[in-house]
Amino acid sequence: MRILLINPNTTPAVTEQAAVHVRHIFHRRLIPAEVVPATGRFGARYIASRAAAAIAGHAALDALAAHVGGCDAVYLACFGDPGLLALKEVSPVPVVGMAEGAFHLACTRGRRVGIVTGGVLWKPMLTEFVAMLGLSERLAGIRTVAPTGGEIARDPDAALGRLAAACRDCAEIDGADVVVLGGAALAGLAERVQPQVDVPVICSVEAGARAVMAAAGLAGARSSLPPTESVGLSEELARLLRGD
């Protein structure tokens, strides 16, 4: 099984951090899978705004077109899932988003779900994303900490206290009975935060990886699209849109 892991941020270190974590998850579950990491070719170093997310959707499509050959599923390893629906539309294999997989898993663990992530501008973006999933009534609240995911990745120890406090606020103030700790750069931090929080804390990277495992055994559901001519795109993406 080959999993294409797309990080549409343009920071290779974040891509590799997520890939290492996903490989460890597969190894722990004795799943013989190869993780093929792909970093966004252009765009923001770390996505923390609507503009950056819009560009990241294009970067994710570009990465899929270049690397999906021979893969059994695609993991969009960026919390907030920029370009998710477009990727599902054109991909020849199943696509799972990190936020999509994490929120669905959280809904099986509790009635009311909280989300904690880095970057203050993510709150309205994630509120809209949950609405797109049709699960707004399950959302207890979203708490953000000031450092972006990229800043947390550079110094995770400095952010642990803020992340734990935000998780506790989700549970004690917002009424969440399960919390998603979201972000590729936050891989592995959920288990470090968990002892300070009285409700389950879910690692979004692991939750998404579990969803990809399940999806990899399914047939692709690519939409039947009319051939689309384009200008200025990579040759791989232009071919994908043409249906070549």
Summary of the structure (lengths in Angstrom):
residues: 244
radius of gyration: 17.2
end to end distance: 24.5
largest distance: 53.4
contacts: 882
relative contact order: 0.17
helix: 50%
strand: 16%
